């Protein structure tokens, strides 16, 4: 490659990064819109963002909607930006439209890729190419050996992974030439095989070789899953923050950071990240529940109630939010509202012992001993052991 081409390519990469960085908000809003099933709004946000990432999202949306002309337009934009992956997408779309000549033309362009391609067995099995398989041109296309040894080994490993033959995958990678075994892709796939077979320690040992240097999203996501399942929340959070560096527009990672901080009991961090999250998504009842719980543990009961109320407004069946809001009112000595919220939690999920127990406590404060004893009894029946002591103390006749 001559110097002029190198400069053009570097300028293109810089342009792509800057455009994406300046349009992070549009990408965040588009993801939230998609999560809330508002595809039309997502398209508006994505069209405002002149970035390859936005084009990729638009292709995904238009393909799901079978709006093939729009999908082809953005595939061509991506192909022109030098993303030859979208030659495959164009081939699939033309095949779905029964334009067999164009489908084969773009498939041949994709197969000439020098970087990693989809393995041959997976590519041939794509349902979009069903119409092409009976053509003599299809057979002629595959007479060319498009794949090098590296790609053939990769194809065999993907095939075995799809069949869940994880031990065979590990054995095969161990037998590969040294130069292949040192490749990031094969290290990742070996770690993935260990993970899928339930061996988290071996998975972590393997992926640890490349974890510090990699910018590969799949590798970091696998590390996050391993750490999270091992309940190493500090390391899991570090992986999520690294993923956010790779994709700063991906609001789903912010949601996972909030959830992980909840598990790690890092409530200040939870509130910090959720403050950012709710600027974009005001319809995620779980995030408001997490915020309410954090404020409750900080003894800020008014803010806790505010967030639990938002959670309930979004999802009237959020029984945990009713229950926790009831606890806040109980702490504030507003026993009527506490009783009401515990009752609402019971209405939504009627066989939960702790809900009956706390309603019984509120009933005692309201001088409703008969009601309280009935609830203590139900709490005990539903496995809330602490209720038995209260039955003995307050409800001798109800033993």
C-alpha positions, -999 to +999 in steps of 0.1 A: +000+000+000+015+034-010+017+064+013-013+082-003-036+052+004-023+050+040-031+087+045-066+084+030-073+054+052-061+072+084-082+102+075-112+080+070-107+063+104-103+097+121-134+111+105-154+080+115-142+083+151-150+120+154-184+117+138-193+088+161-181+107+192-201+138+183-232+117+177-231+096+209-263+111+221-282+101+190-269+066+192-279+063+229-314+077+221-318+053+192-309+023+214-334+033+240-361+038+213-354+003+200-356-011+235-389+006+239-401-008+205-403+027+190-385+018+157-397+050+139-380+072+165-349+051+164-346+056+127-349+094+130-321+095+156-299+072+134-304+092+103-292+123+121-260+105+129-237+103+098-216+075+112-208+039+101-222+027+134-255+044+127-255+029+092-250-006+107-280-001+130-301+011+101-293-019+081-303-042+110-336-023+113-345-022+076-336-059+072-360-069+101-387-047+084-379-062+050-373-028+036-346-040+013-341-009-008-332+012+023-311-017+036-291-019+003-286+019+003-269+018+037-250-014+029-235+004-001-225+033+021-207+009+044-191-010+016-178+023+001-163+031+035-143+000+031-164-024+051-164-055+028-186-074+053-215-055+038-208-072+004-222-103+021-253-084+034-259-071-001-256-106-015-281-119+010-306-091+002-303-096-036-309-133-030-340-126-010-352-104-038-345-133-062-319-112-081-296-141-085-269-125-106-264-096-082-264-120-053-236-141-068-217-109-078-216-095-043-210-129-027-179-133-049-167-098-038-171-109-002-153-142-007-123-123-021-118-107+014-083-112+027-094-108+063-116-133+082-147-144+064-176-165+077-166-201+076-175-219+044-199-244+060-218-216+078-219-194+047-232-222+025-259-229+051-273-194+053-311-196+046-309-165+025-289-184-001-315-213-005-325-199-039-290-200-052-280-235-044-297-251-074-278-228-099-248-241-118-232-207-111-233-215-074-214-247-079-189-229-101-184-202-075-173-228-049-148-245-072-124-218-062-106-224-029-114-191-011-101-201+023-066-204+037-056-228+064-062-204+092-098-198+080-105-235+075-094-243+111-116-214+123-145-228+103-141-263+119-140-248+154-172-227+148-189-258+135-180-278+167-190-249+189-224-248+172-227-285+180-217-278+216-187-302+213-166-280+237-140-306+247-133-314+210-128-276+204-102-274+232-084-305+219-084-292+183-070-258+193-043-275+214-032-293+183-030-262+161+004-248+150+020-225+175+015-194+154-023-201+153-026-209+190-010-174+197-037-157+177-063-137+197-092-153+179-081-189+188-073-179+224-108-164+227-125-195+212-106-218+236-117-196+265-153-196+252-153-234+250-141-237+286-168-211+296-196-230+278-185-263+294-187-246+329-150-244+336-148-207+346-113-209+360-098-223+329-118-199+308-103-170+328-068-183+327-069-185+289-086-152+282-063-135+308-034-138+283-050-113+259-074-093+282-052-063+290-043-055+255-074-063+236-100-039+222-122-068+210-157-065+224-165-102+223-134-110+244-142-083+270-179-094+272-168-130+279-145-118+306-174-098+321-196-129+322-169-150+338-162-124+366-199-118+372-207-155+375-177-158+399-192-129+419-161-109+414-181-077+409-151-054+410-135-071+380-168-074+363-173-036+366-138-030+352-148-051+321-180-031+317-161+002+319-137-011+293-167-021+271-180+014+275-147+028+262-150+005+232-186+015+225-193+048+244-227+050+228-239+017+241-263+026+268-269-011+275-235-013+292-245+016+315-275-004+325-253-034+332-230-012+353-260-001+373-271-037+379-235-048+387-231-020+412-264-031+428-249-066+433-216-051+446-235-028+470-217+002+455-247+025+459-229+059+452-216+045+419-250+031+411-266+066+415-238+082+395-243+060+365-281+059+368-281+097+368-266+095+333-288+066+322-322+083+330-313+113+308-319+089+279-343+063+291-371+073+314-391+040+309-368+015+326-386+006+358-358-016+371-333+013+370-357+034+391-361+005+415-323+003+419-321+040+425-349+038+451-331+010+469-298+029+469-315+060+484-333+038+510-300+024+522-287+060+524-317+068+546-330+093+521-365+079+522-382+108+503-359+103+473-363+065+476-401+070+475-398+093+445-379+067+425-400+037+436-431+057+425-416+063+390-409+025+388-445+018+397-458+044+372-439+027+344-448-008+355-479-012+377-469-048+384-436-039+400-443-056+433-408-051+447-412-014+442-445-014+461-429-034+489-398-012+492-419+020+490-439+006+518-408+001+539-399+038+533-433+049+545-429+026+575-396+043+584-413+077+580-440+064+604-467+068+577-482+034+586-514+038+565-494+043+533-470+015+543-500-008+548-514+002+514-481-005+496-476-039+513-511-048+503-504-038+467-473-060+467-493-089+480-520-083+453-493-086+426-474-115+442-496-131+469-475-160+481-445-140+494-439-143+531-420-111+537-448-090+522-473-104+547-448-100+575-442-063+568-479-057+563-485-073+597-460-049+613-478-019+598-511-034+610-498-036+645-489+001+643-524+008+632-539-012+661-552-039+637-540-069+658-564-094+643-553-085+608-516-085+619-519-120+634-535-133+602-506-119+582-480-132+606-495-166+602-495-164+564-459-151+565-449-181+585-468-205+562-449-189+532-415-196+547-407-163+565-392-178+597-390-145+616-428-144+617-430-173+641-415-152+669-441-125+663-469-150+664-458-162+698-454-126+711-486-110+698-509-138+688-509-165+715-544-175+706-535-178+669-508-205+673 
